[in-house]
């Protein structure tokens, strides 16, 4: 049995969970999430906890057992605490601005790059060089942060670009001057 799949998902107070067939709706203070799961697993609600059980013992069912439990747990965490990713912009003249619900990023191109976050995701700019991506859906938050980082990934030679907060940018040595004997 999957060690992760066996663990129950505890439903905290203030969170409503509705199961209709394979579709689960989770409502909480930070939003509402809906997801449909594969038929190889069944979802059961028992006195304040959700349990995931698999239909068979084949490879696909075993793989989906832990995945489904993790997705359910992320839904519950997302509607109670919300997920957060932080990015830092490094480079002279590199900055970001909030333009309505969109983000305008100036990172050395001839024009600023304007990005709209995915639905349910909010992007805040702090100090012009620090971006905070928040939302209830973990996948949408990660995807939005990845799209922002992809505008100008960190350069391995100078370290300029957009990186996740705390990300260690692996630096390369530039051209070395070789002295002849």
Secondary structure as GFF3:
##gff-version 3
##sequence-region A 1 181
A	DSSP	alpha_helix	3	6	.	.	.	ID=ss1
A	DSSP	beta_strand	9	10	.	.	.	ID=ss2
A	DSSP	beta_strand	16	20	.	.	.	ID=ss3
A	DSSP	beta_strand	23	28	.	.	.	ID=ss4
A	DSSP	beta_strand	31	36	.	.	.	ID=ss5
A	DSSP	beta_strand	41	46	.	.	.	ID=ss6
A	DSSP	beta_strand	49	54	.	.	.	ID=ss7
A	DSSP	alpha_helix	59	80	.	.	.	ID=ss8
A	DSSP	beta_strand	83	90	.	.	.	ID=ss9
A	DSSP	beta_strand	95	99	.	.	.	ID=ss10
A	DSSP	beta_strand	102	106	.	.	.	ID=ss11
A	DSSP	beta_strand	113	116	.	.	.	ID=ss12
A	DSSP	beta_strand	121	126	.	.	.	ID=ss13
A	DSSP	beta_strand	130	135	.	.	.	ID=ss14
A	DSSP	alpha_helix	138	151	.	.	.	ID=ss15
A	DSSP	beta_strand	161	164	.	.	.	ID=ss16
###
